[in-house]
Amino acid sequence: MAAIEGENMDWGMSNRLSRMIKPSTGRSVMLAADHGYFMGPTHKLENPRRMLEPLLPYADTVAVTRGVLRTSIDPKWDTPILLRVSGGASVLKEDLSDEEITTSMQDAVRLNVSAVAISIFVGTAHEKQSLVNLSKLVNDGEEYGMPVMAITAVGKELEKRDAKYLALACRLGAEIGAHIVKTYYCENFRKVADGSPVPLVVAGGPKLNTELDVFNLVYNALQEGAVGVDMGRNIWQHEYPVAMIKSIRAIVHEKATVKEALDIFQESKGKSK
Ligand code: 5RP
C-alpha cells in the first residue's frame, strides 16, 4: 500500500489529501455520486440532494460534478469534495472513452474542492487523448496545489476488470503524476496495489446481489492494499443506504470484519433508511 508522502509535497497539496484520506487511519470512505455526468438521472440519484444529505455525515469525501455541487450540496457543509472534471460522452454512445477536461482548474479552486478526478481509458480508441488529458490536469494541479485522481475507467467493457489490465492502467495513471488512483477490486488485487506507487481506492461497480458481497469486496480490497473506497451504487441504490455506508466505514476505519459489518448493518437498518 502506498502512503501519502507529505514531506515531498507542497503544503496545500498535502493538506488537501489529508482532508480526504484521514491521517488517523490512512484510509478513506469516499462517496461517489458523479454518475450523472454520462449516465444522466441514474436510478436513485435522480435527485442528488435527497440522496446525498443523509449520507454526507458518514462520507470522508463526496465525488460530484460542479453542476451537482452548486445545486445540491449546501456550501456550509464541510465534507471534502472530489470534483469530476472530465466528460464529453454519454451512455448513448458505444464508445465512452472520447472525453476531454470539462472544468478548469480555476473553477476547481474557486469551488474550494479537495481534489479533481478524471477518467483514463487505457487500451481504447482514445487512450492517448485521455492520458494527455490527465497529464494536463496534473500540470495544472501542481501549480495550484490540487491533487488529481486518475480513474481507470472500463466503459461498458466490465470484463476488463482483471489484475493484468488494472495494474497497467493504475501504473500509467501514477506514472503520469496522479496523486491517487481509483480502480476496481479484482482477483489478485494485490498485484494491482503492489504496482502502484500512489494510494488506490476501489469503486463498487454495478449493484451487487447482497450486502455480504459488498462488505467482502471492501474488506478484501483493504486487506490487499487499497486505502479505501470511492463507492456509489452499492451504497445509494441499496434499500438502506445509511446502514450500508456506516458498515463500510467500520470496515475501512475501525478494522471491522465482514461479520462485524453485517452486525452493524442489521442494527443500523432498523434505525434509518
Ligand atoms: C462514474 C464513476 C464512479 O464514481 C465510480 O464508478 C464509483 O461508483 P460505483 O461504486 O457506483 O461504481 O467514476 O463514472
Residues whose N, C-alpha, C, O or C-beta is under 5 A from the ligand:
A	BS01	5RP	A32 D34 H35 A203 G204 G205 P206 D230 M231 G232 R233 N234
